[in-house]
Amino acid sequence: MARPRPRGWWRRKSTPAKVETYTRWSFYFFGVIEVATIAGAGLATVGPRLAGALLLTALVHAGSGVVVTARSLDFTRGRRAQPMRSLWAHAALTAAIAVGAVGVAERGPSGEGVDGAAGALFGTVLVFGAGVIALGVRNRRRVFAIVGGFAAGAGAVSLPMGTPDGQALAQTGIVLVMGGFLAFTSVFSVWLLDAVYALDEARETRARLAVAEERLRFGRDLHDVMGRNLAVIALKSELAVQLARRGRPEAVAQMTEVQRIAQESQREVRDVVRGYREADLEVELAGARGVLAAAGVECRVTGDAAGLPAEVQSALGWVVREAATNVLRHGDARVCEVAVRVDEERGAAVLTVENDGVRDTAPGEARGGSGLAGLRERLSAVEGTLEAGAAGDGRFRVTAVVPLPAAAGGAGRWGAEVPVPSGAGVRRSAMEGPSAAKGRSDAAPAQDPGASAGAAVSSGSGEVPGGAETRGCRPGAEGVS
């Protein structure tokens, strides 16, 4: 088994998690920028003790900013309460450092280098302090108030300490512009992160709605199959009871019809469970394309499913359905390619589904799961095969091969017509199964003397020989199957 590459942890993340990780580390990097700005603003021109003190102060402020950033981002994602204590503590630390920087510039050692280093510390901590605190505030008016307050505080601190008016005004303008820019960046980043998570939740909601719609469709199909048939069975059983109580031989014919309808219902329910009445490959391809597109996956379909036998389309339709589900559940696919073709040499229909965005594994290595195992069982019933595994380069490929009628070679397979016993006078499809054939042959006794009872039900008269009555019989009930 191939060892996963170091970047595997990134590929395993969902798209919103990737955006959040990128956003977090971008804000964490602001601390590095803050320290680098202060260190590059003339610390080399001051004494080593003062330079060390200023650098240590910058590191403390940047570290506090990283902690506040992490807690604020958790707050924006609803993972914790608003970190009010951390925000106020960082604001107090910023104000204290700013006042200390002005004091160093005005009352500390003389020299232009000292003034420049202290001024850089003063402006930088105010700018980054405003940006970091704005990250933990959701109200925009409060964000504006924070930026304006930091800018006003820059002037209010500078002027009493003897800073020239022009220099104090310039510092106020710098804090207002740069602090506003960082605050805007913080607010926009949070908005963008919320939008990404909202889109991801909408995609999951749409997928759940698709599943719910499929369940409703299955329920409708099951109701269509069983509802009327069960009603007819109930009516005919009641009729047979009435006839049997009167010793009429027509009761046998009615129970024979009940048996036929029950067998037909069993066959139809089996078809519903297996494939919703034989899934159509073109319908499944269109459905997979729509679902993947809704999930942000580009789906490319090549080839034509028209002309393939119904049983081949049903088998390949299940493969498309399961493969599309796996694309959504596993990895982080961006492109999914589906190809349908006929291999003339092998005399088989070949379906290939390939997607990217999966963990790098050795070519041919397959992912476990009951879905693929179930597909192999379904395909084996039609003499088909399934291959699934990594195709290299972070891609996963599923290939299904189903023999075409000429290659299957079995008499009566793929809908070939085979004769029914001569008494029936019709031809049936081998795909209808033995239960349907038995149901047709069992219907023959309806021509015996008991047919008069069935005629009474079909006509809706509500009367049967011997005066028996049925309740709720409807015209045409006998023909329902």
C-alpha positions, 0 to 999 in steps of 0.5 A, a space after each residue: 500500500 502506497 504511503 500517503 503524501 504529506 499533503 494528504 491532510 489538505 486533500 482530506 479537508 472539505 472545501 469550507 474547511 480548506 477556506 477556513 484553514 487558509 483564512 486562519 493562517 492568513 490572520 496568524 501571518 499578520 502577527 509575523 508582518 507586525 513583528 517584521 514591520 517593527 523590527 525593520 523600522 530602525 531597531 538596528 539604529 538604537 541600543 541593544 537593550 532598547 531594541 530588545 525591549 521594543 522587539 519583545 513588546 512587539 512579540 507580546 502584542 503579536 502573540 496576543 493578537 494571534 490568540 484573539 484571532 483564533 478565539 474570534 474565528 471560533 466565535 464567528 463559526 458559532 463554536 464558542 461565545 464572543 471572547 469579550 475578555 480577550 478583546 478588552 484585554 487586547 485593546 488594553 494591551 494595545 493602548 498601554 504599548 501605544 502610550 509607552 511608545 510615545 513616552 519612549 519617543 518623548 522622554 526616552 533616550 535621544 536620537 532620531 533612531 529612537 524616535 523612528 523605532 518608537 513611532 513605528 511601534 506606536 502606529 503598528 500596534 494601533 493598526 493591527 490592534 484595530 484589525 484584530 479586534 474588529 474580527 471579533 465584532 459582528 456589528 458593522 457600526 461597532 467596527 467603524 467605532 473601533 477604527 475611529 476610536 483607535 485613530 482618535 486615540 492616536 491623536 489624543 495620546 500624541 498631543 499631550 506628550 508633546 508630539 508636534 501637531 503635524 506629526 500627530 495628525 499624520 499618525 492619526 491619519 495613518 491609523 485611520 486608513 491602515 486600521 480601517 483597511 485591516 478591519 475591512 479585510 477582517 469583516 470581508 474574510 468572515 463574510 466570505 467564510 460564512 458564505 462558503 459554509 452556507 453554500 456547503 450547507 445548501 449543497 448538503 440540503 439539496 442532496 438530502 432533498 434529492 434523497 427524500 424525493 427519491 424515497 417519495 418516488 419509491 413510495 409512489 411506485 410501491 403504492 401504485 403496485 400494491 394499492 389497487 392489487 390489494 384492493 382487488 385481492 380483498 374484493 375477490 377474497 370476500 366474493 370467494 367467501 360468499 360463494 363458498 358459503 353457498 357451496 358454489 364452485 365459482 369460489 375456486 375460480 375467484 381464489 385462483 384469480 387472487 393467487 394470480 394477482 398476488 404472484 403478479 404483485 410479488 413480481 412487481 414489488 421485486 422489480 420496484 425494489 431492484 431497480 424502480 421498474 428497470 432503471 433507464 440508463 439515460 435517466 440515471 446519467 441525466 440525474 447524476 449530471 444534475 446532482 454532481 453539478 449541484 455539488 460543484 462537480 463538473 460532469 462530462 458524459 460521452 457516448 450514447 445509451 440509446 439502443 442498449 437492451 433494457 436489462 443492460 441499461 438497468 444494470 449500468 444505471 445502478 453503476 452510475 447511481 452508486 458511482 455518483 454517490 461515491 463521488 459525493 461521499 469520498 474525496 473532493 472531486 472537481 471533475 467526473 467523466 462518464 463514458 458509455 461505449 460498445 466494445 465490438 470485440 468483446 460484444 459488451 457494453 462498457 461504462 467507465 466513471 472516473 473522478 479526481 480529488 481522491 487520496 493518492 493510492 497505488 493504481 488498482 487499489 480499491 476502496 472498501 464498501 458495501 456499495 461496490 460489493 452490491 454492484 458486483 452482485 447485481 452485475 454477476 446476475 447479468 454475467 457482467 463484471 465490475 472493476 474499481 480502484 485508483 487510477 493514479 494521480 489522485 483519480 478513481 475509476 469504476 469500469 463495468 462491463 455487461 455482455 450484449 444479447 448476442 454475447 450472452 448466448 442464453 436462450 430467452 435472455 435479454 428479452 428474447 421471445 420464447 413460446 408459451 404453451 400452445 394453449 395460451 395463444 400468446 408469446 411472452 418475454 423471458 424477462 417476465 419471470 416464471 410467476 408472470 407465466 404461471 399467472 397467465 396460465 392460471 387465468 385460463 380456468 376463468 372460462 369454466 362455469 365460474 366465469 359468471 361470478 367474475 363477469 358479475 364483478 367486472 360489470 360492477 353490478 354488485 350481484 353474483 349467482 345465488 344472490 351473494 352481494 359484494 360491497 364496493 366492487 368497481 368496474 374493471 377491478 378484475 383486470 387490475 394487475 
